[in-house]
Amino acid sequence: MEMFMTMDQAILFWIQEHLVSPMLSPIMIMFSALGNAGIIWILIGLAMLYTRKYRTAGIAVFLGLSFSLLIGNVLLKPLVMRLRPCLNYPWMPLLVACPPTNDFSFPSGHTFGSFAALAAMFNVLQGKEKWLFSGLAVIISFSRMYLFLHYPSDIFFGCLLGILFGKLAWYIAASLPVWEEKTC
């Protein structure tokens, strides 16, 4: 376990030393903000609900985000109670405010929600859409380490859980009767 924690810290500090830059920081802050409360995924899910072709995926996005909230924030974070790196290393300069001590780190909610939404809609996405939404999920997730708010393992497990529960959300949504517009 100690080796695991040492590797987690080493990766996080490597990012801080080699990748954080004045040019990249505003971009990372913006992408992190897009993931706040899953707002970008909620907007995408709403757009999908509006279109018959993507309606099942829209339902799946909302189910995936609900799983992320319940499993990640309500169950796992209070159970694991892992402090964020910005609390463990308070001398590190931050680009954004550090969340309160009772807002735990494991798993990353931004990552869990992003990958749950991505996996929930992945079956209906076409080539460029897959790359666009996958890139968005990856950048939102990476921004959390860049901003010194999560450890790499928080991101890794958030990604795994997101994919797992996003796929589950898709299978549940695909089994439901989808509301279709009726024509006379």
C-alpha positions as a Python dict, from the first residue, in 0.01 Angstrom:
ca = {
    (1, 'M'): (0, 0, 0),
    (2, 'E'): (287, 238, 78),
    (3, 'M'): (438, 179, -267),
    (4, 'F'): (100, 254, -422),
    (5, 'M'): (73, 583, -229),
    (6, 'T'): (431, 678, -319),
    (7, 'M'): (359, 623, -689),
    (8, 'D'): (37, 825, -661),
    (9, 'Q'): (228, 1116, -508),
    (10, 'A'): (515, 1089, -757),
    (11, 'I'): (282, 1113, -1057),
    (12, 'L'): (89, 1402, -906),
    (13, 'F'): (405, 1600, -825),
    (14, 'W'): (550, 1522, -1170),
    (15, 'I'): (241, 1680, -1326),
    (16, 'Q'): (285, 1985, -1103),
    (17, 'E'): (654, 2023, -1187),
    (18, 'H'): (645, 1949, -1561),
    (19, 'L'): (301, 2031, -1700),
    (20, 'V'): (153, 2319, -1502),
    (21, 'S'): (206, 2641, -1697),
    (22, 'P'): (51, 2989, -1714),
    (23, 'M'): (-71, 2919, -2068),
    (24, 'L'): (-238, 2586, -1988),
    (25, 'S'): (-383, 2675, -1646),
    (26, 'P'): (-686, 2879, -1765),
    (27, 'I'): (-778, 2596, -2002),
    (28, 'M'): (-760, 2337, -1724),
    (29, 'I'): (-964, 2558, -1492),
    (30, 'M'): (-1229, 2593, -1765),
    (31, 'F'): (-1248, 2217, -1833),
    (32, 'S'): (-1268, 2140, -1462),
    (33, 'A'): (-1553, 2391, -1429),
    (34, 'L'): (-1738, 2218, -1716),
    (35, 'G'): (-1741, 1906, -1500),
    (36, 'N'): (-1873, 2083, -1189),
    (37, 'A'): (-2197, 1909, -1085),
    (38, 'G'): (-2182, 1727, -1422),
    (39, 'I'): (-2318, 2040, -1592),
    (40, 'I'): (-2174, 1971, -1939),
    (41, 'W'): (-2302, 1612, -1931),
    (42, 'I'): (-2644, 1726, -1810),
    (43, 'L'): (-2666, 1966, -2105),
    (44, 'I'): (-2558, 1695, -2348),
    (45, 'G'): (-2807, 1452, -2191),
    (46, 'L'): (-3087, 1707, -2228),
    (47, 'A'): (-2998, 1760, -2595),
    (48, 'M'): (-3005, 1384, -2647),
    (49, 'L'): (-3346, 1352, -2481),
    (50, 'Y'): (-3482, 1602, -2730),
    (51, 'T'): (-3386, 1388, -3032),
    (52, 'R'): (-3560, 1056, -3093),
    (53, 'K'): (-3242, 895, -3231),
    (54, 'Y'): (-3050, 971, -2910),
    (55, 'R'): (-3331, 954, -2654),
    (56, 'T'): (-3223, 621, -2502),
    (57, 'A'): (-2869, 755, -2469),
    (58, 'G'): (-3003, 1069, -2301),
    (59, 'I'): (-3188, 859, -2046),
    (60, 'A'): (-2874, 651, -1996),
    (61, 'V'): (-2665, 967, -1938),
    (62, 'F'): (-2897, 1074, -1657),
    (63, 'L'): (-2895, 724, -1506),
    (64, 'G'): (-2515, 716, -1526),
    (65, 'L'): (-2485, 1056, -1360),
    (66, 'S'): (-2727, 940, -1089),
    (67, 'F'): (-2512, 632, -1026),
    (68, 'S'): (-2207, 857, -1007),
    (69, 'L'): (-2371, 1077, -748),
    (70, 'L'): (-2509, 792, -537),
    (71, 'I'): (-2221, 543, -558),
    (72, 'G'): (-1936, 796, -569),
    (73, 'N'): (-2042, 1092, -358),
    (74, 'V'): (-2298, 942, -122),
    (75, 'L'): (-2145, 596, -64),
    (76, 'L'): (-1772, 575, -146),
    (77, 'K'): (-1637, 920, -56),
    (78, 'P'): (-1766, 911, 306),
    (79, 'L'): (-1667, 544, 336),
    (80, 'V'): (-1305, 587, 215),
    (81, 'M'): (-1261, 942, 354),
    (82, 'R'): (-942, 1012, 156),
    (83, 'L'): (-820, 1368, 197),
    (84, 'R'): (-746, 1564, -116),
    (85, 'P'): (-385, 1639, -210),
    (86, 'C'): (-445, 2011, -159),
    (87, 'L'): (-522, 1931, 207),
    (88, 'N'): (-238, 1684, 252),
    (89, 'Y'): (16, 1925, 100),
    (90, 'P'): (-114, 2270, 197),
    (91, 'W'): (211, 2443, 93),
    (92, 'M'): (148, 2367, -275),
    (93, 'P'): (23, 2671, -468),
    (94, 'L'): (-331, 2624, -597),
    (95, 'L'): (-504, 2767, -902),
    (96, 'V'): (-852, 2713, -754),
    (97, 'A'): (-988, 2694, -402),
    (98, 'C'): (-936, 2368, -218),
    (99, 'P'): (-1268, 2204, -128),
    (100, 'P'): (-1356, 2169, 242),
    (101, 'T'): (-1211, 1882, 444),
    (102, 'N'): (-1538, 1688, 437),
    (103, 'D'): (-1542, 1686, 53),
    (104, 'F'): (-1328, 1378, 5),
    (105, 'S'): (-1106, 1279, -284),
    (106, 'F'): (-1182, 914, -367),
    (107, 'P'): (-1318, 858, -623),
    (108, 'S'): (-1306, 1170, -839),
    (109, 'G'): (-1666, 1276, -891),
    (110, 'H'): (-1577, 1474, -1205),
    (111, 'T'): (-1417, 1161, -1352),
    (112, 'F'): (-1685, 917, -1237),
    (113, 'G'): (-1959, 1139, -1381),
    (114, 'S'): (-1772, 1212, -1705),
    (115, 'F'): (-1697, 849, -1782),
    (116, 'A'): (-2042, 733, -1670),
    (117, 'A'): (-2198, 980, -1915),
    (118, 'L'): (-1952, 885, -2190),
    (119, 'A'): (-2008, 511, -2147),
    (120, 'A'): (-2384, 564, -2128),
    (121, 'M'): (-2393, 734, -2467),
    (122, 'F'): (-2105, 556, -2638),
    (123, 'N'): (-2319, 302, -2827),
    (124, 'V'): (-2497, 573, -3029),
    (125, 'L'): (-2200, 799, -3100),
    (126, 'Q'): (-2041, 810, -3443),
    (127, 'G'): (-1667, 840, -3522),
    (128, 'K'): (-1593, 1208, -3457),
    (129, 'E'): (-1848, 1227, -3174),
    (130, 'K'): (-1674, 939, -2995),
    (131, 'W'): (-1341, 1122, -3014),
    (132, 'L'): (-1492, 1455, -2909),
    (133, 'F'): (-1678, 1324, -2604),
    (134, 'S'): (-1395, 1086, -2506),
    (135, 'G'): (-1149, 1376, -2523),
    (136, 'L'): (-1380, 1590, -2312),
    (137, 'A'): (-1403, 1319, -2042),
    (138, 'V'): (-1025, 1269, -2043),
    (139, 'I'): (-945, 1642, -2022),
    (140, 'I'): (-1199, 1703, -1744),
    (141, 'S'): (-1047, 1412, -1552),
    (142, 'F'): (-687, 1520, -1609),
    (143, 'S'): (-771, 1876, -1504),
    (144, 'R'): (-848, 1748, -1155),
    (145, 'M'): (-489, 1626, -1110),
    (146, 'Y'): (-352, 1934, -1283),
    (147, 'L'): (-537, 2153, -1032),
    (148, 'F'): (-400, 1941, -743),
    (149, 'L'): (-748, 1833, -631),
    (150, 'H'): (-718, 1456, -691),
    (151, 'Y'): (-461, 1181, -687),
    (152, 'P'): (-409, 970, -1001),
    (153, 'S'): (-574, 670, -830),
    (154, 'D'): (-885, 884, -764),
    (155, 'I'): (-898, 947, -1138),
    (156, 'F'): (-821, 588, -1236),
    (157, 'F'): (-1094, 438, -1016),
    (158, 'G'): (-1337, 716, -1109),
    (159, 'C'): (-1281, 620, -1473),
    (160, 'L'): (-1331, 248, -1408),
    (161, 'L'): (-1642, 303, -1199),
    (162, 'G'): (-1777, 549, -1454),
    (163, 'I'): (-1738, 302, -1741),
    (164, 'L'): (-1892, 21, -1537),
    (165, 'F'): (-2194, 220, -1419),
    (166, 'G'): (-2230, 403, -1750),
    (167, 'K'): (-2261, 69, -1930),
    (168, 'L'): (-2510, -48, -1668),
    (169, 'A'): (-2707, 273, -1726),
    (170, 'W'): (-2710, 206, -2101),
    (171, 'Y'): (-2843, -147, -2053),
    (172, 'I'): (-3114, -27, -1818),
    (173, 'A'): (-3215, 259, -2049),
    (174, 'A'): (-3213, 33, -2355),
    (175, 'S'): (-3457, -202, -2180),
    (176, 'L'): (-3706, 77, -2112),
    (177, 'P'): (-3978, 178, -2358),
    (178, 'V'): (-3856, 508, -2505),
    (179, 'W'): (-4101, 794, -2531),
    (180, 'E'): (-4153, 851, -2899),
    (181, 'E'): (-4348, 1121, -3071),
    (182, 'K'): (-4672, 992, -3212),
    (183, 'T'): (-4780, 1101, -3553),
    (184, 'C'): (-5143, 1113, -3666),
}
